[in-house]
């Protein structure tokens, strides 16, 4: 079933995108905190 495979692929991409997004956000917040501590 191509539909099922497509939805699974979309799910994986969505999780990966969310992980990258949160990682970048945490990194950005960490930089801001580090800059404020100086």
Secondary structure, DSSP 8 states (H G I E B T S, - for coil): -HHHHHHHHHHHHHHHHHHHHHHHHHHHHHHHHHHHH-
